[in-house]
Amino acid sequence: MILTNAVIHTSDDQCPVADTVVIRDGRFEWVGRASDLPADHDLPTMDLDGRTVIPGLIDAHSHPALVAMSRWHVQLPETHSVDELLDAIRDHGAAHPKEEAPYLYFEYFPTALLGEAGATKELLDSAISDRPVLVQDSGDHASWVNTRMLELLGVDENTPDPVPGLERFARDAGGRPTGYIFENAHAGFLPRMYEALGWTPPERPTPKIIQPVLDFLGSTGVVAVFDALIESPEVITAMRELDSRGDLHMHYEGAIRFRTLADLPEALETVAALDDDSDSSKVRVRTVKLFLDGTNELGSGAVIDPLLSEDNAGPLGAIQMELDDLVECLRLCNGAAVDLHIHMVGDRAFRTACDAVERARSQVEAEGIAWNVQVTFAHCELVDPADLARPAELGVIVNWTNHWSGGYFGEEAARHLGTHRWECMYDVAAIADAGARVTFSSDVVSAAELHRAAPFFGMQIAVTRIDPEVPLDAERFVESRRPAAAASLSLSRLLRGYTIDASVQLRIEKDYGSVSPGKLANLVVLNVDPFTTPGQDLAAVHPSAVVYRGAVVSGHLPAPR
């Protein structure tokens, strides 16, 4: 087909704006001005009546399988009252006895509501004590559990923390777990609990439960997604089944987690076993994932200057891996031709990772070995000004989650970092201004927040620094806008990060990322022009049609003339 009379923002520097494309055999055959269109064609022509068209979008850090498997979780009301929270938990338990629901998983409670001192097993026991109960915090990096759950997990004062300082159980003076858990430290003990209960979670990563999540992403214009944490090979099996029956309308890329230098070789072997490097494959696994530190809201981000709060993570927060081990990890990844995606939120984590990339690259190149590993830093919430230019210098990609740019996590991090550092957070614009390639993402982990994965919802918050759903206190922040205004991202930079730059992160730039001759025909026809839409209204921008590999997979195009 031919699409014409459009305003096409191509993300291709050779032809930044066009008004006509020719699509044949699922690829762009020609892109340009209608006045230059060759006359000898026999394809149906569709007039887009001046609509804005952009390349298919790429969500460069998300969790579609986790979202799909969270549907059995119980949503709690948004409240800052401990009594209301406990009442909701108690009422749900009364309405769903343990014979019906042997294990209850609630989400979420505000991180600032209880904290490590207040989230005790005894307090949760006062609501439900006859079965295991977990309540997830709003940052998704801490959990609150009751006494019964700790018993069934087999976690007591003699149980070592999986990763001291980071993946740990909060403890009392006698070393007994209090009921507050950091960074899913309990995850390795869950099989023991499930066996004791004779029960497993009702959701598995099957095609049936994953497809609605992918369909939602596709309806928002997403044609490729990076799944930043594959919890089970079943996810890859499900994706390949969707692909084989023609129901996967996007490229899927996944990452395998590792925690230490010692377990990296096994993760690399898993990548090799799961990956399909055929040219036609839409399902790939060629990345490993490392959580280098925790979260700023929990005081577990690795920081250069001491935290203001006294926390078991230590005055400088917690770091998963120090410099020498991280250098060796990078060397191993480079040798295996596997990319590395690193979670980091604190400025010490950022600096350590930069130092590691610099040292590892220097070492391998001195040995006459090509530097092939692509390194992506995810989040980078707090960065020392001295390090802002280093991703550009080192060739590191930085990934940012746009819908966090306002008040989504509130001001809890300020309790640990202080006002000045809190106000300096979330300035990925400065990193981009220094020349780094920056990509964008949703990083949603629950069905409750899936709607926030819509790219233009995130773009609105990144442009305005105002969260329409979770605003900051308007009496202290003008229009509930998060400081600093200079950290606002432009729409042109956001579009580039969602398209051509993200295609480089996923190593699919040969076929994705721009409206260019020879590439797969992926594009999004929008209902309005986002470039003339006020920033506070960008969430209302949505696709009229999404074309993937030359076929309409969402919405509709006008009838051919």
C-alpha positions as CSV (number, residue, x, y, z in Angstrom):
1,M,0.0,0.0,0.0
2,I,0.9,3.7,-0.3
3,L,0.2,6.1,2.6
4,T,0.2,9.7,1.6
5,N,-0.8,13.2,2.6
6,A,0.7,12.7,6.1
7,V,3.3,14.4,8.3
8,I,5.7,11.6,8.9
9,H,8.4,12.1,11.5
10,T,10.8,9.4,10.4
11,S,13.6,9.4,13.0
12,D,15.9,9.1,10.0
13,D,18.4,11.9,9.8
14,Q,18.7,11.4,6.0
15,C,15.0,12.3,5.6
16,P,13.6,13.7,8.9
17,V,10.1,14.5,7.6
18,A,8.2,12.9,4.7
19,D,4.6,12.9,3.5
20,T,4.4,9.5,1.7
21,V,5.6,6.0,2.1
22,V,5.3,2.9,-0.1
23,I,5.0,-0.4,1.7
24,R,5.6,-3.7,-0.1
25,D,6.2,-7.1,1.3
26,G,6.1,-5.8,4.9
27,R,8.9,-3.3,4.4
28,F,9.2,0.4,3.4
29,E,10.1,0.4,-0.3
30,W,10.1,4.2,-0.6
31,V,9.9,7.2,1.7
32,G,9.7,10.8,0.6
33,R,7.6,13.6,-0.8
34,A,4.5,12.7,-2.9
35,S,5.8,15.0,-5.7
36,D,8.8,12.7,-6.1
37,L,6.8,9.5,-5.9
38,P,7.6,7.2,-9.0
39,A,4.5,7.0,-11.2
40,D,4.7,3.3,-12.1
41,H,3.0,1.7,-9.1
42,D,0.0,-0.5,-8.8
43,L,-0.6,-0.3,-5.0
44,P,-3.8,0.9,-3.2
45,T,-3.3,4.5,-2.0
46,M,-4.6,5.7,1.3
47,D,-5.0,9.5,2.1
48,L,-4.2,10.2,5.7
49,D,-5.6,13.7,5.6
50,G,-2.6,15.4,7.1
51,R,-2.4,13.1,10.1
52,T,0.9,12.8,12.1
53,V,2.8,9.6,11.6
54,I,5.7,8.3,13.7
55,P,7.8,5.1,13.7
56,G,6.6,2.2,15.7
57,L,7.6,2.8,19.4
58,I,10.0,0.7,21.5
59,D,9.5,0.2,25.2
60,A,13.1,-0.3,26.2
61,H,12.6,-1.6,29.8
62,S,9.3,-3.3,30.8
63,H,8.0,-6.4,32.4
64,P,5.0,-7.8,30.4
65,A,5.2,-11.3,31.9
66,L,5.3,-10.0,35.5
67,V,2.3,-7.8,34.7
68,A,0.4,-10.7,33.3
69,M,1.2,-12.9,36.3
70,S,0.1,-10.3,38.8
71,R,-3.6,-10.5,38.0
72,W,-4.3,-12.6,41.1
73,H,-2.8,-10.0,43.4
74,V,-5.2,-8.0,45.6
75,Q,-5.3,-4.3,45.0
76,L,-5.4,-2.2,48.2
77,P,-7.1,1.3,48.4
78,E,-4.8,4.3,48.0
79,T,-4.4,5.5,51.6
80,H,-2.0,7.0,54.0
81,S,-3.8,5.6,57.0
82,V,-2.4,2.4,58.6
83,D,-5.8,1.6,60.1
84,E,-7.5,1.9,56.7
85,L,-4.9,-0.4,55.2
86,L,-5.2,-3.0,57.9
87,D,-9.0,-2.8,57.7
88,A,-8.9,-3.5,53.9
89,I,-6.6,-6.5,54.5
90,R,-8.7,-7.8,57.3
91,D,-12.0,-7.4,55.3
92,H,-10.5,-9.2,52.3
93,G,-9.3,-12.1,54.5
94,A,-12.7,-12.4,56.0
95,A,-14.4,-12.5,52.6
96,H,-11.9,-15.1,51.2
97,P,-11.1,-17.8,53.8
98,K,-7.8,-19.6,53.7
99,E,-9.5,-22.7,52.1
100,E,-10.2,-20.4,49.1
101,A,-7.1,-18.3,49.3
102,P,-4.2,-20.1,51.1
103,Y,-1.8,-17.2,50.4
104,L,-2.7,-13.6,50.0
105,Y,-0.6,-11.1,48.1
106,F,-1.6,-7.4,48.4
107,E,-0.3,-4.4,46.6
108,Y,0.5,-1.7,47.5
109,F,1.4,0.2,50.7
110,P,3.2,3.6,50.5
111,T,6.9,3.2,51.3
112,A,6.7,6.1,53.7
113,L,3.7,4.9,55.6
114,L,5.4,2.3,57.8
115,G,9.1,2.0,56.9
116,E,11.4,-0.6,58.3
117,A,10.5,0.1,61.9
118,G,6.8,0.1,61.5
119,A,6.2,-2.8,59.1
120,T,6.3,-5.6,61.6
121,K,4.9,-9.1,61.4
122,E,2.9,-8.6,64.6
123,L,1.1,-5.6,63.1
124,L,0.1,-7.6,60.0
125,D,-0.9,-10.5,62.2
126,S,-3.5,-8.2,63.7
127,A,-5.3,-8.2,60.4
128,I,-4.6,-11.8,59.2
129,S,-2.7,-14.5,61.0
130,D,-4.1,-17.8,59.8
131,R,-2.2,-18.0,56.5
132,P,0.8,-16.3,54.8
133,V,0.3,-12.7,53.8
134,L,2.5,-10.4,51.8
135,V,2.0,-6.7,51.2
136,Q,4.2,-5.1,48.5
137,D,5.4,-1.6,48.9
138,S,4.7,1.0,46.2
139,G,8.3,1.0,44.9
140,D,8.2,-2.8,44.4
141,H,11.5,-3.3,46.2
142,A,10.3,-4.1,49.7
143,S,7.7,-6.5,51.2
144,W,5.8,-6.7,54.5
145,V,4.9,-10.2,55.7
146,N,3.2,-11.8,58.7
147,T,4.5,-14.4,61.1
148,R,2.9,-17.3,59.3
149,M,4.7,-16.5,56.1
150,L,8.1,-16.3,57.8
151,E,7.4,-19.7,59.4
152,L,6.4,-21.3,56.1
153,L,9.4,-19.7,54.4
154,G,11.6,-21.2,57.1
155,V,13.3,-17.9,57.7
156,D,14.4,-17.2,61.3
157,E,17.4,-15.7,63.2
158,N,19.7,-18.4,61.8
159,T,18.8,-17.6,58.1
160,P,21.6,-15.6,56.4
161,D,20.6,-12.7,54.2
162,P,21.0,-13.6,50.5
163,V,23.0,-10.5,49.8
164,P,23.9,-8.6,53.1
165,G,23.0,-4.9,52.9
166,L,20.8,-5.3,49.8
167,E,18.7,-8.5,49.7
168,R,18.0,-8.8,53.3
169,F,15.5,-9.4,56.1
170,A,15.0,-6.6,58.6
171,R,15.8,-7.9,62.1
172,D,15.4,-7.0,65.7
173,A,18.2,-6.7,68.2
174,G,18.3,-10.5,68.6
175,G,18.6,-11.1,64.8
176,R,15.0,-12.3,64.5
177,P,13.2,-11.2,61.2
178,T,10.7,-8.5,61.9
179,G,8.5,-9.0,58.9
180,Y,10.0,-6.4,56.6
181,I,12.0,-7.7,53.6
182,F,14.2,-5.9,51.1
183,E,14.7,-6.7,47.4
184,N,12.8,-9.9,47.4
185,A,15.2,-11.6,49.7
186,H,12.4,-14.2,50.3
187,A,12.1,-15.3,46.7
188,G,14.5,-18.3,47.0
189,F,12.4,-19.6,49.9
190,L,9.0,-19.4,48.2
191,P,9.1,-23.0,46.8
192,R,9.4,-24.3,50.4
193,M,6.3,-22.3,51.3
194,Y,4.3,-23.4,48.3
195,E,5.2,-27.1,49.0
196,A,4.1,-26.7,52.6
197,L,0.8,-25.2,51.4
198,G,0.3,-27.7,48.6
199,W,-0.5,-24.7,46.5
200,T,1.1,-22.6,43.7
201,P,0.2,-19.2,42.3
202,P,-2.7,-19.4,39.9
203,E,-1.0,-17.5,37.1
204,R,1.7,-19.0,34.9
205,P,3.3,-17.2,32.0
206,T,1.1,-18.8,29.3
207,P,0.2,-17.3,25.9
208,K,-3.3,-16.8,27.1
209,I,-2.5,-14.5,30.1
210,I,0.5,-12.7,28.4
211,Q,-1.3,-11.8,25.2
212,P,-3.7,-9.2,26.7
213,V,-0.7,-7.3,28.1
214,L,1.1,-7.4,24.7
215,D,-2.1,-6.3,23.0
216,F,-2.4,-3.3,25.3
217,L,1.1,-2.3,24.6
218,G,0.6,-2.8,20.9
219,S,-2.6,-0.6,20.9
220,T,-0.4,2.2,22.3
221,G,2.0,2.1,19.4
222,V,4.6,-0.3,20.8
223,V,6.2,-2.6,18.2
224,A,9.1,-3.9,20.3
225,V,9.6,-4.4,24.0
226,F,12.6,-5.2,26.3
227,D,11.6,-7.5,29.1
228,A,14.1,-6.5,31.8
229,L,13.7,-9.7,33.9
230,I,12.7,-13.1,32.6
231,E,11.8,-15.1,35.7
232,S,11.2,-18.4,33.9
233,P,12.0,-20.0,30.5
234,E,8.2,-20.5,30.3
235,V,8.0,-16.9,29.3
236,I,10.1,-17.5,26.2
237,T,8.1,-20.6,25.4
238,A,4.9,-18.6,25.6
239,M,6.3,-15.8,23.4
240,R,7.4,-18.3,20.7
241,E,4.0,-20.0,20.8
242,L,2.3,-16.6,20.2
243,D,4.7,-16.0,17.3
244,S,4.2,-19.4,15.8
245,R,0.4,-18.9,15.6
246,G,0.7,-15.3,14.3
247,D,-0.4,-13.5,17.5
248,L,2.9,-11.8,18.4
249,H,2.7,-8.3,16.8
250,M,5.9,-7.0,18.2
251,H,9.6,-7.8,18.7
252,Y,10.3,-9.3,22.2
253,E,13.7,-9.1,23.8
254,G,14.4,-10.5,27.3
255,A,17.1,-10.5,29.9
256,I,18.3,-13.1,32.4
257,R,19.2,-12.0,35.9
258,F,22.5,-12.7,37.8
259,R,23.5,-11.5,41.2
260,T,27.2,-12.2,41.6
261,L,30.3,-12.8,39.5
262,A,30.1,-16.5,40.6
263,D,26.7,-17.0,39.0
264,L,27.2,-15.0,35.9
265,P,28.6,-18.0,33.9
266,E,25.3,-19.9,34.5
267,A,23.3,-16.8,33.4
268,L,25.4,-16.6,30.2
269,E,24.7,-20.3,29.5
270,T,21.0,-19.7,30.0
271,V,21.1,-16.9,27.5
272,A,22.8,-19.1,25.0
273,A,20.3,-21.9,25.5
274,L,17.2,-19.6,25.2
275,D,18.3,-17.3,22.4
276,D,17.2,-17.8,18.8
277,D,19.5,-15.8,16.5
278,S,17.7,-16.6,13.3
279,D,17.1,-13.5,11.1
280,S,13.4,-13.9,11.2
281,S,13.0,-14.4,14.9
282,K,10.9,-11.9,16.9
283,V,11.9,-13.5,20.2
284,R,15.5,-12.9,21.4
285,V,17.4,-13.3,24.6
286,R,20.9,-11.8,24.4
287,T,21.2,-9.7,27.6
288,V,21.9,-10.3,31.3
289,K,20.5,-8.1,34.1
290,L,22.2,-6.9,37.3
291,F,20.7,-5.0,40.2
292,L,23.7,-3.0,41.3
293,D,21.9,-1.2,44.2
294,G,18.4,-0.8,45.7
295,T,16.1,2.2,45.7
296,N,16.5,5.8,46.9
297,E,13.1,5.5,48.7
298,L,14.4,2.7,50.9
299,G,17.7,4.2,51.5
300,S,19.4,1.4,49.7
301,G,20.8,3.2,46.7
302,A,24.6,3.3,46.6
303,V,25.6,7.0,47.3
304,I,28.8,9.0,47.3
305,D,28.0,11.2,50.3
306,P,26.4,9.6,53.4
307,L,22.7,9.2,53.8
308,L,20.9,11.3,56.3
309,S,19.0,8.3,57.8
310,E,20.5,5.5,59.8
311,D,19.8,2.3,58.0
312,N,21.0,-1.2,58.0
313,A,22.1,-0.8,54.4
314,G,24.9,1.4,55.8
315,P,25.7,5.1,55.6
316,L,26.6,4.9,51.9
317,G,23.7,2.6,51.0
318,A,24.2,-0.8,49.5
319,I,25.9,-2.0,46.4
320,Q,25.6,-5.5,44.9
321,M,29.1,-5.6,43.4
322,E,32.3,-3.6,43.8
323,L,34.5,-2.4,41.0
324,D,36.9,-5.4,40.5
325,D,34.1,-8.0,40.2
326,L,32.0,-5.7,37.9
327,V,35.0,-5.3,35.6
328,E,35.3,-9.1,35.4
329,C,31.6,-9.4,34.7
330,L,32.0,-7.0,31.8
331,R,34.9,-9.0,30.4
332,L,32.9,-12.2,30.6
333,C,29.9,-10.6,28.9
334,N,32.2,-9.2,26.2
335,G,33.7,-12.6,25.6
336,A,30.3,-14.2,25.4
337,A,28.9,-11.5,23.1
338,V,26.1,-10.9,25.6
339,D,24.9,-7.4,26.6
340,L,24.6,-6.1,30.1
341,H,21.7,-4.1,31.5
342,I,22.3,-2.6,35.0
343,H,19.8,-1.3,37.5
344,M,21.2,1.7,39.4
345,V,19.7,4.6,41.3
346,G,22.5,6.1,43.4
347,D,25.4,8.2,42.3
348,R,28.0,5.8,43.7
349,A,26.5,3.0,41.8
350,F,26.6,5.1,38.6
351,R,30.2,6.1,39.2
352,T,31.2,2.5,40.0
353,A,29.6,1.3,36.8
354,C,31.2,4.0,34.7
355,D,34.6,3.1,36.2
356,A,34.1,-0.6,35.5
357,V,33.1,0.0,31.8
358,E,36.2,2.3,31.4
359,R,38.6,-0.2,32.9
360,A,37.1,-3.3,31.3
361,R,37.1,-1.7,27.8
362,S,40.7,-0.5,28.2
363,Q,41.8,-4.0,29.3
364,V,40.2,-5.9,26.5
365,E,41.3,-3.5,23.8
366,A,44.8,-3.6,25.2
367,E,44.7,-7.3,24.7
368,G,43.7,-6.8,21.0
369,I,40.1,-7.9,21.6
370,A,37.2,-6.0,20.2
371,W,34.8,-4.3,22.7
372,N,31.4,-5.8,21.7
373,V,29.3,-5.7,24.8
374,Q,26.6,-3.1,24.8
375,V,26.0,-1.7,28.3
376,T,22.8,0.0,29.3
377,F,22.4,1.8,32.6
378,A,18.7,1.8,33.8
379,H,17.2,4.5,35.9
380,C,20.3,6.6,36.9
381,E,18.1,8.6,39.3
382,L,21.0,10.4,41.1
383,V,24.1,11.3,39.2
384,D,27.1,13.4,40.4
385,P,27.6,16.3,38.0
386,A,31.2,15.2,37.5
387,D,29.9,12.0,35.9
388,L,27.1,13.3,33.6
389,A,29.3,13.2,30.4
390,R,30.7,9.7,31.0
391,P,28.0,7.6,29.3
392,A,28.6,9.5,26.1
393,E,32.4,9.1,26.4
394,L,32.1,5.4,27.2
395,G,29.4,4.5,24.7
396,V,26.9,3.5,27.4
397,I,23.2,3.8,26.8
398,V,21.0,5.3,29.5
399,N,17.4,4.1,29.9
400,W,14.9,6.3,31.8
401,T,11.3,5.5,32.9
402,N,9.3,8.6,31.9
403,H,6.2,8.2,34.1
404,W,8.5,8.4,37.2
405,S,9.5,12.0,36.2
406,G,6.8,13.6,38.5
407,G,5.6,12.6,41.9
408,Y,5.1,8.8,41.4
409,F,7.4,7.9,44.3
410,G,6.7,11.0,46.4
411,E,9.3,12.6,48.6
412,E,10.4,9.5,50.6
413,A,13.9,9.6,49.0
414,A,14.4,13.0,50.5
415,R,14.4,11.5,54.0
416,H,17.5,9.6,53.0
417,L,19.2,12.0,50.6
418,G,18.1,15.4,51.8
419,T,16.3,18.1,49.8
420,H,19.2,19.1,47.6
421,R,20.0,15.6,46.3
422,W,16.3,14.9,46.0
423,E,15.8,17.9,43.8
424,C,18.8,16.9,41.6
425,M,17.2,13.5,40.9
426,Y,15.7,12.4,37.5
427,D,17.8,14.7,35.3
428,V,18.3,12.4,32.3
429,A,18.1,15.5,30.1
430,A,21.6,16.6,31.3
431,I,23.0,13.2,30.4
432,A,21.4,13.5,26.9
433,D,22.7,17.0,26.5
434,A,26.2,15.6,27.1
435,G,25.8,13.4,24.1
436,A,24.7,10.1,25.4
437,R,22.1,7.8,23.7
438,V,19.0,7.8,25.9
439,T,16.1,5.4,25.6
440,F,12.7,5.4,27.3
441,S,10.5,2.9,28.9
442,S,7.5,2.1,31.2
443,D,9.0,-0.4,33.7
444,V,5.5,-1.4,34.9
445,V,5.4,-4.5,37.0
446,S,1.7,-4.9,37.9
447,A,-1.6,-5.0,36.2
448,A,-2.7,-2.1,38.5
449,E,-0.2,0.2,36.7
450,L,-0.4,-1.1,33.2
451,H,-2.3,1.9,31.9
452,R,0.8,4.0,32.8
453,A,2.8,2.0,30.2
454,A,1.1,4.0,27.4
455,P,4.1,5.9,25.9
456,F,2.3,9.3,25.5
457,F,1.2,9.1,29.2
458,G,4.9,8.8,30.2
459,M,5.9,11.5,27.7
460,Q,3.4,13.9,29.3
461,I,5.0,13.5,32.7
462,A,8.5,13.7,31.3
463,V,7.7,17.0,29.5
464,T,5.7,18.6,32.4
465,R,7.4,16.9,35.5
466,I,3.8,16.7,36.8
467,D,2.1,13.4,37.6
468,P,-1.6,13.7,36.9
469,E,-2.4,10.7,39.1
470,V,0.1,11.1,41.9
471,P,0.8,14.9,42.2
472,L,3.2,16.4,44.6
473,D,1.9,18.8,47.3
474,A,0.7,21.8,45.3
475,E,1.2,24.1,48.3
476,R,5.0,23.5,48.2
477,F,5.5,22.7,44.5
478,V,4.1,25.1,41.9
479,E,1.5,23.2,39.9
480,S,2.8,20.0,41.7
481,R,5.8,20.2,39.3
482,R,8.9,18.3,40.4
483,P,12.1,20.3,40.4
484,A,14.1,21.1,38.4
485,A,12.3,22.6,35.4
486,A,15.5,22.2,33.4
487,A,15.2,18.5,33.6
488,S,12.1,18.5,31.4
489,L,12.5,16.4,28.3
490,S,11.5,17.7,24.8
491,L,9.1,15.8,22.7
492,S,11.6,15.5,19.9
493,R,14.2,13.9,22.3
494,L,11.5,11.6,23.6
495,L,10.5,10.5,20.2
496,R,14.1,9.7,19.2
497,G,14.6,7.8,22.5
498,Y,11.5,5.7,21.8
499,T,12.5,4.9,18.2
500,I,15.9,4.9,16.7
501,D,17.9,5.1,19.9
502,A,15.9,2.3,21.5
503,S,16.4,0.1,18.4
504,V,20.1,0.4,19.0
505,Q,19.7,-0.7,22.6
506,L,17.8,-3.8,21.4
507,R,20.2,-4.3,18.5
508,I,17.4,-4.2,16.0
509,E,18.3,-1.0,14.2
510,K,18.6,-2.8,10.9
511,D,14.8,-3.3,10.8
512,Y,13.3,-1.1,13.5
513,G,13.5,2.4,14.8
514,S,12.8,4.6,11.8
515,V,10.7,5.0,8.8
516,S,13.4,4.3,6.3
517,P,13.6,2.4,2.9
518,G,14.4,-1.3,3.5
519,K,13.3,-1.4,7.1
520,L,10.2,-3.3,8.4
521,A,7.1,-1.2,7.8
522,N,6.3,-0.3,11.4
523,L,4.5,3.0,12.0
524,V,1.9,4.7,14.1
525,V,-0.8,7.0,12.8
526,L,-1.8,9.4,15.6
527,N,-5.2,11.0,16.3
528,V,-3.6,14.4,16.8
529,D,-0.3,16.1,16.2
530,P,1.7,15.8,19.5
531,F,4.0,18.6,18.4
532,T,1.2,21.1,18.6
533,T,-0.4,19.5,21.6
534,P,0.2,21.2,25.0
535,G,2.5,19.2,27.2
536,Q,-0.2,18.7,29.9
537,D,-2.5,17.1,27.2
538,L,0.0,14.6,25.7
539,A,-1.6,11.6,27.4
540,A,-4.6,12.1,25.2
541,V,-2.5,11.4,22.1
542,H,-3.1,7.9,20.9
543,P,-2.9,5.8,17.8
544,S,-5.6,5.8,15.2
545,A,-3.8,2.9,13.5
546,V,-0.7,0.8,14.3
547,V,1.0,-0.9,11.4
548,Y,3.5,-3.7,12.1
549,R,5.5,-5.4,9.4
550,G,3.1,-3.8,6.8
551,A,-0.1,-5.0,8.4
552,V,-2.6,-3.1,10.5
553,V,-2.6,-4.7,14.0
554,S,-4.6,-2.0,15.9
555,G,-7.1,0.6,14.8
556,H,-7.7,1.2,11.2
557,L,-6.6,3.1,8.1
558,P,-8.9,5.0,5.7
559,A,-10.2,3.1,2.7
560,P,-8.0,3.1,-0.4
561,R,-8.9,5.7,-2.9
